[in-house]
């Protein structure tokens, strides 16, 4: 396995980010150097991130890259998952790979990365399998993947979560959810009880619902809650299992979506990002324009689930509703040691300072805001990276791509965001210069005010040593 050590110093809470992974591949069929769509999960001092490396135009990537820190984000090792595509060590049977999702199985001591294996035959490219790569070495090394679902339709947008509560009757059960595009986005879920070595036959919801972008979350009592979009991506739904995945209930409506199409031909679906606190309260965020006049740009909005009751949809006050900024691709993290009125929450997101822009004029930033009171008040946004030009991003059949999602996780009480960062490739001798980075974000231990401010900055630079990118 190819390992590299990046940046010995931890990412600071000042808005600086360090690179934790990049695209080492050279196959002529995909776009290099590109790295998109990270997911992450943390347990104790260990955090693992996984992302696409070497993005193809039509679908997928050359490999799933991973990065791991075992000391709370101070030092990192990285590599690519073996046994999936021809481009990686221990070459695998699939042509491309996409959609990484990271989970940890506490009972079995196993880290899991599920991903979507793709096939180029028959044309066009389609999902060939949902697969899971396992690590029994606390994320330091990885085995060849096992199949969760293979050759049964056209799977898409997989996501994995595990029951890590020792008091749960289903402790050690892991759940992988996806939609089957070959059956009009039929929602399917499979369960493993042996650390991801084997998986059950795929099940559907009680009403045979269709959807996309589900994210399973497991409560301490063992109930599994899955927020998900409907198949047309116009409504947020949810469903659950109360018997360890033996059966799944019908879907129910949370809210209709009102979404402004992001300018500049940027690929930015309004997929939900969901997290859970210590008491089992569910928090879901997505991009939505309902609070903006004439739906001219998006806010980050949030709804919460307590028991079986959803709250009204609320706007996260990142700026004024008439600011003209556009916010999208939000990622939420909740400190799972906190709950209720003292729940610690961080929302990271990409945004345009000016929503009405074009492919050549749009400037893309990444920013974050935190709450220490369960989302009642929020800190002024902190800029993490940017501005980035859309021409610095790899192109796809659905527009320029920073990722359909990215990730934020609390690592030993500190929120870290994991994001794709692009810099100007001019002079690099390559078409792109995009990498995966992380930053420790300011916490909101004492939120004095929820008054939003504009924190947009105008320049950024990356040093040639340590791959440090400092927003200023």
C-alpha positions as CSV (number, residue, x, y, z in Angstrom):
1,X,0.0,0.0,0.0
2,X,1.3,3.4,-1.0
3,X,1.6,5.5,2.2
4,X,2.6,9.2,2.5
5,X,3.0,11.4,5.5
6,X,1.5,14.9,5.2
7,X,2.0,17.9,7.4
8,X,3.3,17.0,10.8
9,X,1.5,19.9,12.5
10,X,-2.2,19.7,13.2
11,X,-4.5,21.9,11.2
12,X,-5.2,25.0,13.4
13,X,-8.5,26.6,14.2
14,X,-7.5,29.7,12.3
15,X,-9.0,28.7,9.0
16,X,-5.8,27.1,7.7
17,X,-6.1,23.7,6.1
18,X,-3.5,21.0,5.3
19,X,-3.6,18.5,2.5
20,X,-4.1,14.9,3.6
21,X,-4.4,13.2,0.2
22,X,-3.9,13.7,-3.5
23,X,-4.3,11.9,-6.8
24,X,-1.1,9.9,-7.7
25,X,-2.6,8.1,-10.7
26,X,-1.6,8.6,-14.4
27,X,-4.2,6.6,-16.4
28,X,-5.1,8.6,-19.5
29,X,-8.8,8.0,-19.2
30,X,-9.5,10.2,-16.2
31,X,-8.7,13.7,-15.1
32,X,-5.6,14.3,-13.0
33,X,-4.7,15.7,-10.4
34,X,-8.2,15.6,-9.0
35,X,-9.7,14.6,-5.7
36,X,-13.4,15.0,-4.9
37,X,-16.2,14.0,-2.6
38,X,-14.7,13.1,0.9
39,X,-16.6,11.4,3.7
40,X,-15.2,11.0,7.2
41,X,-15.9,9.3,10.6
42,X,-14.2,9.7,13.9
43,X,-14.0,7.4,16.9
44,X,-11.8,8.4,19.9
45,X,-8.6,9.9,18.6
46,X,-8.8,8.1,15.3
47,X,-10.4,9.7,12.2
48,X,-10.6,8.2,8.7
49,X,-11.4,10.1,5.5
50,X,-12.1,8.6,2.1
51,X,-12.6,10.3,-1.3
52,X,-12.5,9.9,-5.1
53,X,-9.1,10.2,-6.8
54,X,-8.8,10.8,-10.5
55,X,-12.3,11.8,-11.6
56,X,-13.7,10.5,-14.9
57,X,-15.9,12.9,-16.9
58,X,-18.8,10.5,-17.3
59,X,-18.8,8.8,-13.8
60,X,-16.5,7.6,-11.0
61,X,-12.8,7.8,-10.4
62,X,-9.6,5.8,-10.7
63,X,-9.6,4.9,-7.0
64,X,-10.9,5.6,-3.5
65,X,-8.2,7.4,-1.5
66,X,-8.1,7.3,2.2
67,X,-6.4,9.3,4.9
68,X,-6.1,8.4,8.6
69,X,-5.0,10.1,11.8
70,X,-4.7,8.2,15.1
71,X,-3.7,11.2,17.2
72,X,-6.7,13.6,16.8
73,X,-5.6,15.2,13.6
74,X,-1.9,15.9,14.4
75,X,-0.3,13.6,11.8
76,X,-1.7,11.7,8.8
77,X,-1.0,8.8,6.6
78,X,-2.8,8.2,3.3
79,X,-3.1,5.8,0.4
80,X,-5.7,4.2,-1.9
81,X,-8.0,1.2,-1.2
82,X,-6.7,-2.0,-2.9
83,X,-8.4,-4.6,-5.0
84,X,-11.0,-2.4,-6.7
85,X,-9.8,-1.0,-10.0
86,X,-6.9,-1.8,-12.3
87,X,-5.1,1.3,-11.2
88,X,-4.5,0.4,-7.6
89,X,-2.2,-2.1,-5.8
90,X,-3.7,-5.5,-5.8
91,X,-5.7,-4.7,-9.0
92,X,-9.4,-5.3,-8.8
93,X,-12.2,-6.4,-11.2
94,X,-14.0,-3.1,-11.5
95,X,-13.4,-0.3,-14.0
96,X,-14.1,2.7,-11.8
97,X,-15.2,3.5,-8.3
98,X,-17.3,6.3,-6.6
99,X,-19.3,7.5,-3.6
100,X,-17.1,6.6,-0.5
101,X,-18.8,6.4,2.9
102,X,-16.8,5.8,6.1
103,X,-18.0,4.0,9.2
104,X,-16.6,2.3,12.3
105,X,-17.8,-0.9,13.9
106,X,-16.9,-0.6,17.6
107,X,-17.9,-4.2,18.6
108,X,-15.7,-5.8,16.0
109,X,-13.0,-3.2,16.0
110,X,-13.3,-2.7,12.2
111,X,-13.2,0.4,10.0
112,X,-15.4,0.2,6.9
113,X,-15.4,2.2,3.7
114,X,-18.3,1.4,1.4
115,X,-18.2,2.5,-2.2
116,X,-19.9,2.1,-5.5
117,X,-18.0,-0.1,-8.0
118,X,-18.7,0.8,-11.6
119,X,-18.5,-1.1,-14.9
120,X,-17.9,0.3,-18.4
121,X,-19.7,-2.6,-20.1
122,X,-22.3,-2.5,-21.2
123,X,-22.1,1.1,-22.1
124,X,-22.9,3.6,-20.6
125,X,-21.1,3.3,-17.3
126,X,-23.3,1.8,-14.6
127,X,-23.1,0.6,-11.0
128,X,-21.8,-2.9,-10.8
129,X,-21.7,-3.5,-7.1
130,X,-21.9,-1.9,-3.6
131,X,-18.6,-2.9,-2.0
132,X,-17.0,-2.5,1.5
133,X,-13.3,-2.3,2.2
134,X,-12.3,-3.3,5.8
135,X,-9.5,-2.3,8.1
136,X,-8.7,-4.3,11.3
137,X,-5.6,-2.2,12.0
138,X,-7.4,1.0,13.1
139,X,-7.4,2.3,9.6
140,X,-3.6,1.9,8.9
141,X,-4.0,-0.8,6.3
142,X,-6.9,-2.1,4.2
143,X,-8.0,-5.4,2.7
144,X,-9.5,-6.1,-0.7
145,X,-13.3,-5.3,-0.7
146,X,-16.2,-7.6,-0.1
147,X,-19.5,-7.2,-2.0
148,X,-22.6,-6.0,-0.3
149,X,-24.7,-6.2,-3.5
150,X,-23.5,-7.3,-6.8
151,X,-25.0,-7.6,-10.3
152,X,-28.5,-6.8,-9.3
153,X,-29.5,-3.6,-11.1
154,X,-27.6,-0.3,-11.1
155,X,-26.8,0.8,-7.5
156,X,-26.1,4.5,-6.6
157,X,-25.4,6.7,-3.6
158,X,-24.5,4.1,-0.9
159,X,-24.0,5.0,2.8
160,X,-22.9,2.9,5.8
161,X,-23.4,3.3,9.5
162,X,-22.9,0.9,12.5
163,X,-24.6,0.4,15.9
164,X,-21.8,1.4,18.3
165,X,-23.9,1.4,21.6
166,X,-22.9,-1.6,23.8
167,X,-26.4,-1.5,25.5
168,X,-28.2,-1.9,22.1
169,X,-29.7,-5.3,21.4
170,X,-28.2,-4.9,17.9
171,X,-24.7,-3.8,19.0
172,X,-22.3,-4.5,16.2
173,X,-24.8,-4.4,13.4
174,X,-23.8,-2.3,10.4
175,X,-26.2,-1.0,7.8
176,X,-25.5,-0.1,4.1
177,X,-28.2,1.7,2.2
178,X,-28.3,2.6,-1.5
179,X,-30.8,3.2,-4.3
180,X,-31.1,0.9,-7.3
181,X,-31.2,3.1,-10.4
182,X,-32.0,0.0,-12.4
183,X,-35.4,-0.2,-10.6
184,X,-36.3,3.5,-10.7
185,X,-34.2,4.3,-7.6
186,X,-35.7,1.6,-5.4
187,X,-34.4,2.1,-1.8
188,X,-32.4,-1.0,-0.6
189,X,-30.6,-1.8,2.7
190,X,-28.3,-4.6,3.7
191,X,-27.1,-5.6,7.2
192,X,-23.9,-7.1,8.5
193,X,-23.4,-8.6,11.9
194,X,-19.8,-9.8,11.6
195,X,-17.8,-6.6,11.0
196,X,-18.6,-6.3,7.3
197,X,-17.4,-9.8,6.2
198,X,-20.9,-10.8,5.0
199,X,-24.1,-8.9,4.2
200,X,-27.8,-9.9,4.2
201,X,-29.9,-10.0,1.1
202,X,-31.0,-6.5,0.2
203,X,-34.3,-5.4,1.8
204,X,-36.7,-2.6,0.7
205,X,-39.0,-0.3,2.7
206,X,-42.5,-1.4,3.6
207,X,-43.9,0.8,0.9
208,X,-41.3,-0.1,-1.7
209,X,-40.2,3.5,-1.8
210,X,-37.9,5.1,-4.3
211,X,-35.3,7.7,-3.3
212,X,-31.6,8.8,-3.3
213,X,-29.0,10.0,-0.8
214,X,-30.1,8.2,2.3
215,X,-27.9,8.4,5.5
216,X,-28.6,5.8,8.2
217,X,-28.2,6.9,11.8
218,X,-28.4,4.5,14.8
219,X,-29.9,5.5,18.1
220,X,-28.6,4.0,21.4
221,X,-31.6,1.7,21.7
222,X,-30.8,0.2,18.3
223,X,-33.4,2.0,16.1
224,X,-32.0,3.0,12.7
225,X,-33.3,6.3,11.2
226,X,-32.7,7.0,7.5
227,X,-33.3,10.6,6.2
228,X,-33.4,10.4,2.3
229,X,-34.6,12.4,-0.7
230,X,-37.4,11.0,-2.9
231,X,-36.4,9.8,-6.3
232,X,-37.1,13.2,-8.0
233,X,-35.1,15.1,-5.3
234,X,-38.1,17.3,-4.4
235,X,-38.9,16.0,-0.9
236,X,-37.1,15.0,2.2
237,X,-38.4,11.7,3.6
238,X,-37.5,9.4,6.4
239,X,-37.9,5.7,7.4
240,X,-36.7,3.5,10.1
241,X,-36.0,-0.1,11.4
242,X,-36.6,-1.1,15.0
243,X,-35.5,-4.7,14.7
244,X,-31.9,-4.5,13.7
245,X,-32.7,-4.3,9.9
246,X,-34.9,-7.4,9.8
247,X,-37.6,-5.1,8.5
248,X,-37.9,-1.5,7.4
249,X,-40.9,0.8,7.8
250,X,-42.6,3.0,5.1
251,X,-41.2,6.4,4.2
252,X,-42.8,9.5,5.7
253,X,-42.6,13.1,4.6
254,X,-40.3,15.6,6.5
255,X,-40.6,18.5,4.1
256,X,-40.8,19.5,0.5
257,X,-37.7,21.1,-0.9
258,X,-37.3,24.5,-2.6
259,X,-33.9,24.6,-4.3
260,X,-32.2,27.3,-6.3
261,X,-30.1,25.8,-9.1
262,X,-26.5,26.8,-8.4
263,X,-25.0,29.0,-11.1
264,X,-21.9,28.4,-13.2
265,X,-22.8,24.8,-14.3
266,X,-21.5,23.6,-10.9
267,X,-22.6,20.1,-9.9
268,X,-24.3,20.7,-6.6
269,X,-27.3,18.4,-5.7
270,X,-29.3,19.2,-2.6
271,X,-28.6,15.9,-0.9
272,X,-29.2,15.9,2.9
273,X,-26.4,15.7,5.4
274,X,-27.5,14.1,8.7
275,X,-26.1,13.5,12.2
276,X,-27.2,12.3,15.7
277,X,-26.5,13.5,19.2
278,X,-25.9,11.5,22.4
279,X,-29.7,11.4,23.2
280,X,-30.7,10.2,19.8
281,X,-31.9,13.5,18.3
282,X,-31.4,13.6,14.5
283,X,-30.2,16.8,12.8
284,X,-30.5,17.1,9.0
285,X,-29.3,20.0,6.8
286,X,-29.7,20.7,3.1
287,X,-29.6,23.7,0.7
288,X,-32.9,25.4,0.3
289,X,-34.2,28.7,-1.0
290,X,-37.6,29.0,0.8
291,X,-36.4,31.9,3.0
292,X,-35.1,33.9,0.1
293,X,-37.2,36.2,-2.0
294,X,-38.0,34.7,-5.5
295,X,-35.7,31.7,-4.7
296,X,-32.7,33.6,-6.1
297,X,-30.1,31.7,-3.9
298,X,-29.9,29.0,-1.2
299,X,-29.6,29.0,2.6
300,X,-28.5,26.1,4.6
301,X,-31.6,24.9,6.4
302,X,-32.1,22.4,9.2
303,X,-34.8,20.1,10.6
304,X,-34.5,17.9,13.7
305,X,-36.2,14.7,14.8
306,X,-36.9,14.0,18.5
307,X,-38.6,10.7,19.0
308,X,-40.9,10.5,15.9
309,X,-41.6,14.3,15.7
310,X,-39.9,16.6,13.2
311,X,-39.3,20.2,14.0
312,X,-40.2,23.0,11.5
313,X,-37.5,23.7,8.9
314,X,-35.3,26.5,10.1
315,X,-32.7,28.7,8.4
316,X,-29.1,28.6,9.6
317,X,-28.3,32.3,9.9
318,X,-25.0,32.4,8.0
319,X,-25.8,35.9,6.6
320,X,-28.7,38.1,5.8
321,X,-31.6,36.6,3.8
322,X,-31.0,39.4,1.2
323,X,-27.3,39.1,1.1
324,X,-27.1,37.8,-2.5
325,X,-24.8,34.9,-1.5
326,X,-25.5,31.3,-2.4
327,X,-24.9,28.4,0.1
328,X,-24.9,24.8,-1.0
329,X,-23.4,21.3,-0.4
330,X,-23.7,21.6,3.4
331,X,-22.1,19.1,5.8
332,X,-23.2,18.7,9.4
333,X,-21.3,17.3,12.4
334,X,-22.6,16.8,15.9
335,X,-20.4,16.1,18.9
336,X,-21.9,12.8,20.0
337,X,-20.8,13.5,23.6
338,X,-23.3,16.3,23.6
339,X,-27.1,16.5,23.3
340,X,-30.2,18.6,23.6
341,X,-29.9,22.3,24.5
342,X,-26.1,22.0,24.8
343,X,-25.5,20.0,21.7
344,X,-22.4,21.1,19.8
345,X,-23.0,21.3,16.1
346,X,-20.8,22.5,13.2
347,X,-22.1,23.1,9.6
348,X,-19.6,23.4,6.8
349,X,-20.6,24.4,3.3
350,X,-19.5,25.8,0.0
351,X,-20.8,29.1,-1.2
352,X,-20.7,31.9,-3.8
353,X,-20.3,35.4,-2.4
354,X,-22.4,36.5,-5.4
355,X,-25.1,34.0,-6.4
356,X,-25.7,35.6,-9.9
357,X,-22.5,34.5,-11.6
358,X,-21.3,32.4,-14.5
359,X,-18.7,29.7,-15.2
360,X,-16.1,32.3,-15.7
361,X,-17.1,34.7,-12.9
362,X,-18.2,32.5,-10.1
363,X,-15.9,32.3,-7.1
364,X,-16.2,29.3,-4.8
365,X,-15.5,29.4,-1.1
366,X,-15.7,26.9,1.7
367,X,-16.8,28.1,5.1
368,X,-18.2,26.9,8.5
369,X,-20.3,27.9,11.4
370,X,-20.9,26.3,14.8
371,X,-23.5,26.2,17.6
372,X,-23.0,25.2,21.2
373,X,-26.7,25.3,22.1
374,X,-28.3,22.7,19.8
375,X,-28.7,25.1,16.9
376,X,-30.4,28.0,18.6
377,X,-27.5,30.4,17.9
378,X,-24.6,30.2,15.6
379,X,-21.1,31.7,15.3
380,X,-20.3,34.1,12.5
381,X,-19.0,32.0,9.6
382,X,-15.3,31.2,9.3
383,X,-13.8,31.0,5.9
384,X,-11.9,27.7,5.4
385,X,-10.7,27.9,1.8
386,X,-11.1,30.0,-1.3
387,X,-11.8,31.7,-3.6
388,X,-11.6,29.0,-6.2
389,X,-12.3,29.3,-9.9
390,X,-14.7,26.8,-11.4
391,X,-12.2,26.2,-14.2
392,X,-9.9,24.6,-11.6
393,X,-12.4,21.8,-11.0
394,X,-12.7,18.6,-13.0
395,X,-15.5,18.5,-15.5
396,X,-18.3,15.9,-15.5
397,X,-21.4,15.1,-17.5
398,X,-23.4,17.0,-14.8
399,X,-21.1,20.1,-14.5
400,X,-17.9,21.0,-12.8
401,X,-17.3,18.9,-9.6
402,X,-16.1,19.7,-6.1
403,X,-18.2,16.7,-4.9
404,X,-21.8,15.7,-4.5
405,X,-21.1,15.9,-0.8
406,X,-18.2,16.5,1.7
407,X,-17.8,15.9,5.4
408,X,-17.3,17.3,8.9
409,X,-16.6,15.2,12.0
410,X,-15.9,15.9,15.7
411,X,-12.6,14.4,16.6
412,X,-12.1,14.3,20.4
413,X,-14.4,17.3,20.8
414,X,-12.9,19.4,17.9
415,X,-14.8,19.8,14.7
416,X,-12.7,19.0,11.6
417,X,-13.9,19.6,8.1
418,X,-12.7,17.4,5.2
419,X,-13.0,19.1,1.8
420,X,-11.8,19.2,-1.7
421,X,-9.6,22.3,-2.5
422,X,-8.5,23.4,-5.9
423,X,-5.7,25.8,-6.8
424,X,-4.7,27.4,-10.0
425,X,-2.8,24.7,-12.0
426,X,-1.0,27.4,-14.1
427,X,2.7,26.5,-14.1
428,X,2.1,23.1,-12.5
429,X,2.4,21.3,-15.9
430,X,-1.0,19.6,-15.4
431,X,-4.6,20.4,-16.1
432,X,-5.7,20.5,-12.5
433,X,-4.3,20.9,-9.0
434,X,-6.9,19.7,-6.6
435,X,-6.4,17.8,-3.4
436,X,-8.1,16.6,-0.2
437,X,-7.6,18.8,2.9
438,X,-8.7,19.1,6.5
439,X,-9.0,21.9,8.9
440,X,-9.7,22.1,12.6
441,X,-12.6,24.6,13.0
442,X,-13.3,27.1,15.7
443,X,-15.6,25.7,18.3
444,X,-18.6,27.5,19.7
445,X,-18.1,26.9,23.4
446,X,-19.7,30.3,24.3
447,X,-21.9,31.7,21.5
448,X,-22.4,35.4,22.3
449,X,-24.5,36.3,19.3
450,X,-26.2,34.7,16.3
451,X,-25.8,37.9,14.2
452,X,-24.4,36.9,10.8
453,X,-21.5,38.7,9.3
454,X,-19.8,38.5,5.9
455,X,-16.4,36.8,6.3
456,X,-15.5,36.6,2.6
457,X,-11.8,36.9,1.9
458,X,-10.2,37.6,-1.4
459,X,-7.1,35.5,-1.7
460,X,-5.4,32.2,-0.7
461,X,-2.0,30.7,-1.2
462,X,-0.5,27.2,-0.7
463,X,3.1,26.8,0.4
464,X,5.3,24.4,-1.5
465,X,6.4,22.8,1.8
466,X,3.9,20.7,3.8
467,X,1.1,21.5,1.4
468,X,-0.3,24.1,3.7
469,X,-3.1,26.3,2.3
470,X,-3.8,29.4,4.3
471,X,-7.0,31.5,3.7
472,X,-6.4,35.2,4.4
